[in-house]
Amino acid sequence: MPEDPAAAIRAAIRARGPIPFGEYMALALYGPGGFYERPPVGPRGDFVTSPHIHPVFGMLVGRAIRSMANDLGAPQPFRVAEVGAGDGTLARQVLDELADLEVAYTAVEISPGARERLATIDGVRVTERLAERAHVVLANELLDNLPFRRVRGDREVRVGLEDDRPVEVEVPWEGEPGPSDVETIVPDGIDAFIVSLRDVLVPGYALLIDYGDVGSTGGDVHGYREHHLVEDPLVDPGASDITVGVDFAAVARTARDLGLRAFGPITQREALTNLGFEAWARRELARQGELLDERMGLEAVRAWSGRSAASLLVDPAALGRLRWIVLASEDLARPGWLDGSDLDCSRGSA
């Protein structure tokens, strides 16, 4: 198969005619030479995620995972699988928070370059697919990159060729028609991922964090490259991310249809606040004052800068608008931190 994703896309279209948008995504993002063949996440990549903003994110995610471990009876080893682990920033943060537990941490990553980087982290096992049993599965900003189909009324938006360039082609849609005035997203990739969660939880929980809304099936398909928005996802296949907001109502519905429980979603602002963000921010402010009193101005400035950056994690106009949803095996309880009622999940608590 060609190492150039654009060539692979052209070959597929020439062989079978216009291809579903999800197949185009799979080739452009995950095929040989695709966008995710190299690690695109991080300050030097194409975009950053919450763990790159401040380590407090991973600390509080680790606190949520600890709470779920307690709900499961503190199994040993405690098996955590992070899907779409990227450059390992979140894995390092979570493992630091859970350092007192016997954690078997698996990083699942389709990118060969990312797998090489993840393999350098002590205590992390690296795989390409989610296939083994886990007590907690973690996925931060994964769902919005999983392949999907696009429907406009009774027409499916596929990808064809015009002068050897990928272009939108509408063909008859065989499923239930969507609204004619808005594009509907059919989340095949998310549905398949939830099936895989059902199969690996032992029992256990899945914590899924992403951009999206509740009950909106409309899509604003776009991409990112070098920290800038790419409006047309058909331009230069493999050179930019392809994403769309997640319909969390559909995620919950699919999970329940498969026999899982669904809790939430709540916003990232709510989740991090429930897990102790405000208390952390107060401590950092107090530490900043102490550093100034001790005439350690540079350290005080660093403390202020870190606290300022971390505020983006809960800013409703920034990363605070991300949503957190928990899927769980049948009969497991709703994690208390979703409601702010289970805050006794600090390191070493029972």
QUIKA-V410201 format. One record per residue. N is the residue number from 0. RES is the residue in one letter. PHI is phi in whole degrees, -180 to 180 (NA if undefined). Layout:
BEGIN
{{N	RES	PHI} {N	RES	PHI}}
END
This chain:
BEGIN
{{0	M	NA} {1	P	-60} {2	E	-79} {3	D	-90} {4	P	-62} {5	A	-63} {6	A	-66} {7	A	-64} {8	I	-65} {9	R	-61} {10	A	-64} {11	A	-65} {12	I	-69} {13	R	-65} {14	A	-77} {15	R	-131} {16	G	86} {17	P	-52} {18	I	-102} {19	P	-58} {20	F	-61} {21	G	-63} {22	E	-69} {23	Y	-58} {24	M	-58} {25	A	-59} {26	L	-71} {27	A	-71} {28	L	-95} {29	Y	-117} {30	G	-77} {31	P	-55} {32	G	79} {33	G	-75} {34	F	-57} {35	Y	-92} {36	E	-69} {37	R	-111} {38	P	-72} {39	P	-92} {40	V	-96} {41	G	128} {42	P	-56} {43	R	-96} {44	G	-98} {45	D	-94} {46	F	-161} {47	V	-116} {48	T	-118} {49	S	-53} {50	P	-61} {51	H	-81} {52	I	-75} {53	H	-164} {54	P	-63} {55	V	-61} {56	F	-61} {57	G	-64} {58	M	-60} {59	L	-76} {60	V	-61} {61	G	-60} {62	R	-64} {63	A	-63} {64	I	-66} {65	R	-60} {66	S	-59} {67	M	-69} {68	A	-62} {69	N	-63} {70	D	-63} {71	L	-89} {72	G	87} {73	A	52} {74	P	-65} {75	Q	-131} {76	P	-72} {77	F	-92} {78	R	-96} {79	V	-117} {80	A	-122} {81	E	-103} {82	V	-98} {83	G	76} {84	A	-75} {85	G	60} {86	D	-89} {87	G	89} {88	T	-60} {89	L	-67} {90	A	-58} {91	R	-61} {92	Q	-65} {93	V	-66} {94	L	-64} {95	D	-64} {96	E	-67} {97	L	-102} {98	A	-62} {99	D	-86} {100	L	-101} {101	E	-87} {102	V	-106} {103	A	-102} {104	Y	-104} {105	T	-113} {106	A	-100} {107	V	-104} {108	E	-153} {109	I	-79} {110	S	-75} {111	P	-60} {112	G	-64} {113	A	-66} {114	R	-62} {115	E	-62} {116	R	-69} {117	L	-65} {118	A	-65} {119	T	-86} {120	I	-89} {121	D	-62} {122	G	83} {123	V	-116} {124	R	-98} {125	V	-115} {126	T	-138} {127	E	-91} {128	R	-131} {129	L	-81} {130	A	-138} {131	E	-108} {132	R	-60} {133	A	-146} {134	H	-86} {135	V	-137} {136	V	-110} {137	L	-117} {138	A	-142} {139	N	-105} {140	E	56} {141	L	-106} {142	L	-57} {143	D	-73} {144	N	-106} {145	L	-79} {146	P	-57} {147	F	-142} {148	R	-103} {149	R	-122} {150	V	-131} {151	R	-123} {152	G	63} {153	D	-104} {154	R	-123} {155	E	-95} {156	V	-89} {157	R	-109} {158	V	-118} {159	G	-119} {160	L	-125} {161	E	-141} {162	D	53} {163	D	70} {164	R	-106} {165	P	-65} {166	V	-140} {167	E	-72} {168	V	-135} {169	E	-95} {170	V	-129} {171	P	-58} {172	W	-96} {173	E	-86} {174	G	-90} {175	E	-68} {176	P	-62} {177	G	-99} {178	P	-60} {179	S	-78} {180	D	-99} {181	V	-148} {182	E	-83} {183	T	-104} {184	I	-99} {185	V	-106} {186	P	-86} {187	D	-57} {188	G	-65} {189	I	-65} {190	D	-59} {191	A	-66} {192	F	-66} {193	I	-65} {194	V	-58} {195	S	-66} {196	L	-63} {197	R	-55} {198	D	-80} {199	V	-105} {200	L	-70} {201	V	-119} {202	P	-80} {203	G	-177} {204	Y	-119} {205	A	-126} {206	L	-104} {207	L	-116} {208	I	-125} {209	D	-166} {210	Y	-82} {211	G	160} {212	D	-143} {213	V	-114} {214	G	90} {215	S	-99} {216	T	-98} {217	G	-75} {218	G	-130} {219	D	-116} {220	V	-72} {221	H	-157} {222	G	-139} {223	Y	-137} {224	R	-150} {225	E	52} {226	H	66} {227	H	-126} {228	L	-69} {229	V	-114} {230	E	-75} {231	D	-107} {232	P	-72} {233	L	-93} {234	V	-82} {235	D	53} {236	P	-55} {237	G	93} {238	A	-94} {239	S	-142} {240	D	-67} {241	I	-132} {242	T	-151} {243	V	-155} {244	G	-64} {245	V	-90} {246	D	-90} {247	F	-72} {248	A	-64} {249	A	-68} {250	V	-59} {251	A	-63} {252	R	-64} {253	T	-63} {254	A	-60} {255	R	-67} {256	D	-62} {257	L	-93} {258	G	91} {259	L	-94} {260	R	-97} {261	A	-129} {262	F	-122} {263	G	96} {264	P	-85} {265	I	-126} {266	T	-74} {267	Q	-61} {268	R	-57} {269	E	-65} {270	A	-62} {271	L	-68} {272	T	-64} {273	N	-60} {274	L	-88} {275	G	112} {276	F	-61} {277	E	-65} {278	A	-64} {279	W	-61} {280	A	-63} {281	R	-65} {282	R	-64} {283	E	-65} {284	L	-65} {285	A	-64} {286	R	-65} {287	Q	-60} {288	G	-64} {289	E	-63} {290	L	-64} {291	L	-65} {292	D	-62} {293	E	-89} {294	R	60} {295	M	-104} {296	G	-62} {297	L	-63} {298	E	-65} {299	A	-64} {300	V	-64} {301	R	-64} {302	A	-63} {303	W	-64} {304	S	-63} {305	G	-64} {306	R	-66} {307	S	-65} {308	A	-64} {309	A	-62} {310	S	-62} {311	L	-63} {312	L	-66} {313	V	-115} {314	D	-73} {315	P	-64} {316	A	-92} {317	A	-126} {318	L	-73} {319	G	-64} {320	R	-87} {321	L	-56} {322	R	-119} {323	W	-113} {324	I	-131} {325	V	-116} {326	L	-105} {327	A	-144} {328	S	-63} {329	E	-57} {330	D	81} {331	L	-79} {332	A	-82} {333	R	-66} {334	P	-58} {335	G	-61} {336	W	-67} {337	L	-61} {338	D	-105} {339	G	80} {340	S	-101} {341	D	-129} {342	L	-99} {343	D	-89} {344	C	-130} {345	S	-76} {346	R	-57} {347	G	88} {348	S	-76} {349	A	-84}}
END
